Amino acid sequence: MKSSSILSCQKVTVSFDGFKAVQDMNLELLHGELRFLIGPNGAGKTTMLDAICGKVKPAFGSVLFNGKSGAVDVTRRKEHEIAQLGIGRKFQTPSIFAGLTVEENLEIAMAQNRGVWATLRAKMNKADQERIDGELALIGLGDKKKLRAGLLSHGEKQWLEIGMMLLQEPEILLLDEPVAGMTDKETDKTGELLQEIVRKRTVVVVEHDMEFVRNFASKVTVMHEGKLLKEGSMEEVQRDDRVAEVYLGRRRDYDVNRSTA
């Protein structure tokens, strides 16, 4: 059963020159959970991800990661140390090697402890190739593995970077607006991909596309002005008067097509 906690954030506060971007934020994630983090612009969603992965350091509070290595307070750990423990972070803009093939990008991701060119010169063994082929099948790019990554569509570049991150075997994957700029078809495929990914790991998604959230969310955390406003199923969140007020003033019904907040 997916019942045990893998991440516990308690009273996390992040301050920039006196401005509290995140205030006393609590967030509990379970193993194998797909969690959506939503809220208006400036709500503190991205800053919360930054605090979890070590990009920023909380002024107060704690971030406890309960991974394969046991329970670790990562609040004061460096960003690369947190990544090595098993928390991976993907930003909105894809970060790939545009001049290399899709397959070569995955090879590099799988062997980051070696230099880029040493990795490309190294002979792939059968196990390595099977891992890469498995990721290619998961992200739907098996027929494009010999194509230069720069020629992929925007959505395909996002999937490639997700595949690259998965080869580093994170236990938690943090995604910031992964479907921004995607077509409807790419958006749906991304949602299906995330549902496959959470079979083995936990995923947190910061997202503004409310239709995407409605279609794929099991649990939603709503932030407003750096604080936790509401948490629950999408249906529970939509029925909450405070959430409706934050998004559309006093209007309760904000179930609009491709609503962005």
N, C-alpha and C positions, 0 to 999 in steps of 0.2 A: 504494500500500500504506500502511496505517496503522501506520507503524513509527517515525516520528520523534517525539521527545519535545517536549511542549508545556509541561510544568511539571516542575521538578526541585527537590524539597525535601531539603536535606542537613543532618542533625544538628540539626533544629529543636527548640529547647527553650523552653518557655513557663513562666514562674514567677510565682506569685501569693503575695506575702508569704512567700517561702521554699519554698512548696509547688510542686513541679514537676508541672504538669498534663500537660505533654508533655515527653518526655526523648529527646534524640538521635534524633528521628523522621526517617526517610528515606521519601520517597514520589516515585515517578516516574510521570507520566501521559503517555500517548501521544495523538496527534491522533485524534479520532474514537472515543475509548474511553468505555465506560460502566463506571465503577468504583464498587463498593460498599465503604464503610468501615463495619465492624461491630465489636462488642465490648461487654462488659458496661457498665452504667451507671458513669460515672466513669472510663472508659477513656481519655478525652481526644479523642474523635472530633470533637465540636463545636468544641473549642478548636483543633484542627488546622485546621478550616475557617476559624475566626476568624483564625488566623495567616496563612493564604493570602490572605484578602481584606483584611487590614489592620485588622480590628476590634481585634486585640491585636497587640503587637509581640514577636517572639521575643527572649529574652535572649541566645540564641546561635543559630547556624545561618544558613542562607540559603534564600530562595525565589526561584528563577530561572524567569521566565515567558518562553517563546519563542514569542511571538505574531506577528501580522502586522507589528508595528513592530520586530521583531527581538528579540534576547535582552535582557531587562531584569531586574535584581535588584530585586524589589519589597519586600524585607524592611523597608526604612525608608520606603517610600512611604506617603502618606496613603490612607485608605480610598477616598475619591472618585477619587483619581488611579489607583488600581488598577482601580476599576470602569471608568474611561475607557479604560484600556489593553485591557480585554476580559475581565475576570474578574467574573462576576455572582454574587451570593449571594442565595438565597431562604431565609428563616427558616421555622420550622414553622407559625406562625400567618399566614394570608394577609393581605397588606397591599394592599387595594384601596379604591377610592372607592365605598362602598356606595350612595350616593345617585345615582350616575351610571349610565348604561347600560353594558352590556358593551362595546359599540363605542366609547363615549366614553372608557372606561378605556384601551383600546388606543390611541386617538388621543393621549391624554396621554403614554403611555409612548413613543410614536414621536417625540414632539416635546418632550422634556424641557427643551430649551434655551429654550423659551418659557414664559410664565406659563400656569397652568392655564386660565384663562378666555380668554386670547388664543388658546390652542390650540383651544378649543371653538368660538370665533367664526371662526377661520380656515377658509377654504374648502378642502376636501380636493381635491387634484388626482387625476387618474386613477391615477397611479403609487402615491400614498399609499393610495388606496382598495383597489387590488389587493393591496398588502402586507397591509393589515388583513384583507381577505377571505381571504387565504392563511393567516394566523395563526388566524383563526376556524375555518377548515376543519381545520387541524392539531390544534387543541385541542378540536374537536368542539362548538363553541358557535355555529355559524353560524345556527341556528334561534332563538337566544336573544340575538342581538346588540342588540335594542331593549329587552331586559328590564333592569330595575335590578339592578345587581350584588349588592345586598344580599339579593335574593330567590333567588339561586342556592343550590344545595346546597353542603355543605362541599367535596366533591370538585370541583365545578364552579368554586368560588372558587379552589381551588388551581390548576386548569388555566388559569384566567384570569390569575392572577399569573405563571404560567410563560410564557404568551403575551405578557404585558407585558414580561417580561424579554427574551424572544427578539427583540422589536422593537428592543431596544437593541443587538442584534447582539453578544452576548458570545461569546468563543471558548471560554471555560470556564464552565460553569454548576455552581454548588455548591448542593446541595439538602439541607436538614436534615429528615429524617423526613417526606417528602412524602405518604406514604399513611396517616399517623396519623389515626385517626378516620374513615377511609373505609370504605364497604361493600366486600364482596369484588369486586363488579362494577366499582366505581370504582377499586379497587386494580389490577385486571387492565388496565383501560383506561389507567391511569397508566403501567404498565410498557410497554405498547405505544407510548404517547406518547414515553417516554424513548428507546425503540429507534429511533423516527423522528428524534428530535432529534439523536442522535449520528451521523447521516448527514453532518452539517455542523459539529458541534462536539463538544467533550469534556464529559462530565457526571460529577460525583462525587456520590454519594448516601450520606449517613449514614442508616442504617436499623436498626431493631430487629425488623422483621417477617421472620422467617427464611424463611417460605414465599415471600414476595415476592422475597427475595434469591435463593432457589433457582430461581425461575421465570425470572428476568430477568438474573442476573449472568453476566458472562463472566469477570471477574476480581474477587477479593475481597481486601481488606486487613483483617487483624484486628489491633486494638489492645488492649492490656491494661496498665493502670497507666501510661499515657502513652507506652508503647513499642510498636514493631512486634513482634507476636508471630508472625504467619504471613501469607504472601501466596501467592496462587495461584488455581486454579479452585475453585468451590464444593465439588467432589468431593474435591480435595486438602485443603481446609480441614477438611471434615467428618471425614476420616480421621486428622487430626492429634491425637495424645493430649493435647498441651498445650492445644489449643483446647477439646477435650472437657472437660478438667479445669476450665478457666476458666469454662465455661458451666454445667456440671452436675457439679461435683466430679470424681470418678473415673470416672463413667459415660462411655462412649465414644459411645453412640448418643444424640444429642440431636435427631434428625430428627422432631420432634413437630409436630403441626398448629398453625399460627399461633404457633410458639414465639416468645417475646419474651425478649430478653436485656438 
